[in-house]
Amino acid sequence: MRMLVLGAGQQGSACAYDLLRHTGHDVVIADLKVDALPGFLQPYLGGRLTAVQVDATDRGAVREVMEGAAAVMNAFPYHFNLGMLVAAIDCGAHYADLGGNTEIVLQQKGQHDRAREKGVSAVPDSGLAPGMVNILAQHGIGQMDTVRSVSIKVGGLPQHPEPPLNYQIVYSMEGVVDYYTTLSWVLRDGQPTQVKALSEIEEIDFPGAGTLEAFHTAGGLSTMAQRYAGDVPTMEYKTLRYPGHARIMEAIRDLGLLDLDAVDVKGQRVVPRDVFIKVAGGKLTKDPRQSPDLVALRVEVEGDKDGQPLLLRWDLLDRFDPETGITAMMRTTGYSLAITGALQAAGDVEPGVWTPDEGVPAEPYIEALRQRGVDIRASRFPGGLAAGANS
C-alpha cells in the first residue's frame, strides 16, 4: 500500500517519518523542493521512501502523483486544500490535511456526497489544533448526558522564552499572523458568534510550563461551533502563550503592521504584513536544538452524567526530541496527520468528508499517540468545574 505525503516541510516530513516508523506502507513525499530532506528521513530514501518533485499549482502533476495512492496526507499551505481534496476524491484516494481555515473546510464539506460515492474518506483539519483537540473534545462530549461548556487551550512555545515576545516560530509565521488577525468562532448562549483574535486574555497555571496566558485565535474549533449550535451553551478555543505576548501582538496589529493593504513607502508599494513577517520572522526563527520547543494542551468538557456534575479534562505537555531533532510541534501535528491517514487507509473512517471530531475514532487515535510517546493524561472530576479548579 502506498501513502502520499504532500509537502516536505516540517509537518510533511514528520508525517512521512511517522508512517515509515509505525506502518508497513511505502511512502512518497512530494514537493517542489525535495533535495534537502531532514536527516531523520535520509535512511529511508531508496527503500520504502520515494521523493518526487511536484508543483502544487500544476494540477496535472498533482493528480499524476496521487494515482494509485491509498491515502493522501496534505501538508501544503491551507489555500491549496480544497483543490487537493477534490483531486484526491477524483483519484479514489483517502485524504487528510492540516486545515486551519474554517471557511475552506466548510467548502470542502460540500464534497461529502462525491466522497461517499467514491468510497473514500476525507478529513480536513487533522493536525494539532484543529485536529487532536477536536477529537478529544468530541470524546468528552460523547461521555456526557448533557454538556454545558467545552474549553480548548493549546500552544506551541519555546522552552526557554526570550523577550520581547517570548515566542519562536514553531509552525509558520504566516499562519500565526493569520490566526492573530482573523475572527474566531465560539458558542455563546448556544449561538455561533465571532470574537476578535487576541481578546479575553486569561491566565492558566500549567504544570511543567508555568504560568501561561490564553486568548482567542481563529481556526481551532474547526466547524464544532456550527455543529453544536443550540446544543452546547459555551464552546471556545484559545491559544496559549507566555504572559504579555497577546498585548504586544495586539498593539502591533492595531498599528496596522499586519494589514494586507499595500501602502506607499518612498515610491514603492509595500504590504505591511509582508514586511512584518520577513523582519520579525527572521528574528523569531531559532534552531530547535539550540532553542527547543514544547506543546501545552488542555481540553475540558463540563456537563452532567447520570444526574451529577462532571468535568473531563485532557492535558498534554510534549517536548522537542533531541534524538531525532523532531520538534514538539512536529510530533503533535505531523504525527496526528499520519495517524489520521493510517486510520483512513485501514478503513476506520467512514466514506465522506468529516472533520476530526465527526469522523476519527478517539480511542485508537489516542492509543496511537501514546505509542509514539505523545502521552495525553485524562482526568475526571465529579462535581464539575469547582472540583477541577481545585486540582
Secondary structure, DSSP 8 states (H G I E B T S, - for coil): -EEEEE--SHHHHHHHHHHHHH---EEEEEES--SS--TTTGGGBTTTEEEEE--TT-HHHHHHHHTT-SEEEE-S-GGGHHHHHHHHHHTT-EEEE----HHHHHHHHTTHHHHHHHT-EEE-S-BTTTBHHHHHHHHHHTT-SEEEEEEEEEEEEESS--TTTT---SS-HHHHHHHHHS-EEEEETTEEEEE-TT-S-EEEEETTTEEEEEEE-SSTTTTHHHHTTTT-SEEEEEEEE-TTHHHHHHHHHHTTTT--S-EEETTEEE-HHHHHHHHHHHHH---TTTS-EEEEEEEEEEEEETTEEEEEEEEEEEE-BTTTTB-HHHHHHHHHHHHHHHHHHTT-S-SEE--HHHHS-HHHHHHHHHHTT---EEEEEETTHHHHHT-
